[in-house]
């Protein structure tokens, strides 16, 4: 029901070509892609932000910068998007998001590696995704995080994830997959973008799937964050949906 109302509102707006949204990305967001890759300095700054972001709740993960850089080398295969939100003097990178449009067969491997699934969990996930994913390619949201001083509102999330959705739709696809912790902000907000948790779940880890990212992309391209936030608040209140 929540997503149905979002989708209904999106009918008012058209889809635009990749990178040509009427609602322009703010100057403090940089988008990198296969034909305009990030410099080593940018990657190192993102790695430092990654270590900081995922050391806190609900993740409590211990990474070092070299591990993150190695992960980025694996994840950022064409066609990819890396979006970096500028921070401040203390935190040069305030937020980041990266992912890629990948073959259906690649999805399980990415989730298993990043979520740390083992043995029968991998087999279960493979069966679920084989039944669920219809197309040949999907967008896979590898990582998204916003450091605490820069959180608040929809705008950061809007401009961090929009380029990845545009990359997917520009290639003629519409499905997306990711995973997150049950208590994360993404687990809450993703329902408004059409993502649904798949069964089975793996302890506190949710694999989430979107069958059609085009409705939410229409809104992200045409509507500013304040109006989107107001809609989410109104829908949540009307339906009694509480944020955890």
VENDABEL-V724191 format. One record per residue. RES is the residue in three letters. SS is DSSP state (~ for helix, > for strand, _ for the rest). Layout:
res->(RES & RES)
ss->(SS & SS)
This chain:
res->(UNK & UNK & UNK & UNK & UNK & UNK & UNK & UNK & UNK & UNK & UNK & UNK & UNK & UNK & UNK & UNK & UNK & UNK & UNK & UNK & UNK & UNK & UNK & UNK & UNK & UNK & UNK & UNK & UNK & UNK & UNK & UNK & UNK & UNK & UNK & UNK & UNK & UNK & UNK & UNK & UNK & UNK & UNK & UNK & UNK & UNK & UNK & UNK & UNK & UNK & UNK & UNK & UNK & UNK & UNK & UNK & UNK & UNK & UNK & UNK & UNK & UNK & UNK & UNK & UNK & UNK & UNK & UNK & UNK & UNK & UNK & UNK & UNK & UNK & UNK & UNK & UNK & UNK & UNK & UNK & UNK & UNK & UNK & UNK & UNK & UNK & UNK & UNK & UNK & UNK & UNK & UNK & UNK & UNK & UNK & UNK & UNK & UNK & UNK & UNK & UNK & UNK & UNK & UNK & UNK & UNK & UNK & UNK & UNK & UNK & UNK & UNK & UNK & UNK & UNK & UNK & UNK & UNK & UNK & UNK & UNK & UNK & UNK & UNK & UNK & UNK & UNK & UNK & UNK & UNK & UNK & UNK & UNK & UNK & UNK & UNK & UNK & UNK & UNK & UNK & UNK & UNK & UNK & UNK & UNK & UNK & UNK & UNK & UNK & UNK & UNK & UNK & UNK & UNK & UNK & UNK & UNK & UNK & UNK & UNK & UNK & UNK & UNK & UNK & UNK & UNK & UNK & UNK & UNK & UNK & UNK & UNK & UNK & UNK & UNK & UNK & UNK & UNK & UNK & UNK & UNK & UNK & UNK & UNK & UNK & UNK & UNK & UNK & UNK & UNK & UNK & UNK & UNK & UNK & UNK & UNK & UNK & UNK & UNK & UNK & UNK & UNK & UNK & UNK & UNK & UNK & UNK & UNK & UNK & UNK & UNK & UNK & UNK & UNK & UNK & UNK & UNK & UNK & UNK & UNK & UNK & UNK & UNK & UNK & UNK & UNK & UNK & UNK & UNK & UNK & UNK & UNK & UNK & UNK & UNK & UNK & UNK & UNK & UNK & UNK & UNK & UNK & UNK & UNK)
ss->(_ & ~ & ~ & ~ & ~ & ~ & ~ & ~ & ~ & ~ & _ & _ & _ & _ & _ & _ & _ & _ & _ & _ & _ & _ & _ & _ & _ & _ & _ & _ & > & > & > & > & > & _ & _ & > & _ & _ & _ & ~ & ~ & ~ & ~ & ~ & ~ & ~ & ~ & ~ & ~ & ~ & ~ & ~ & ~ & _ & _ & _ & _ & _ & _ & _ & _ & _ & _ & _ & ~ & ~ & ~ & ~ & ~ & ~ & ~ & ~ & ~ & ~ & ~ & _ & _ & _ & _ & > & > & > & > & > & > & > & _ & _ & _ & _ & _ & _ & > & > & > & > & > & > & > & > & > & > & > & ~ & ~ & ~ & ~ & ~ & ~ & ~ & ~ & ~ & ~ & ~ & ~ & _ & _ & _ & _ & ~ & ~ & ~ & ~ & ~ & ~ & ~ & ~ & ~ & ~ & ~ & ~ & ~ & _ & _ & _ & _ & > & > & > & > & > & > & > & > & > & > & _ & ~ & ~ & ~ & _ & _ & _ & _ & ~ & ~ & ~ & ~ & ~ & ~ & ~ & ~ & ~ & ~ & ~ & ~ & ~ & ~ & ~ & ~ & _ & _ & _ & _ & _ & > & > & > & > & > & > & _ & _ & _ & ~ & ~ & ~ & ~ & ~ & ~ & ~ & ~ & ~ & _ & > & > & > & _ & _ & _ & _ & > & _ & _ & > & > & > & > & > & > & _ & _ & _ & ~ & ~ & ~ & ~ & ~ & ~ & ~ & ~ & ~ & _ & _ & ~ & ~ & ~ & ~ & ~ & ~ & ~ & ~ & ~ & ~ & ~ & ~ & ~ & ~ & ~ & _ & _ & _ & _ & _)
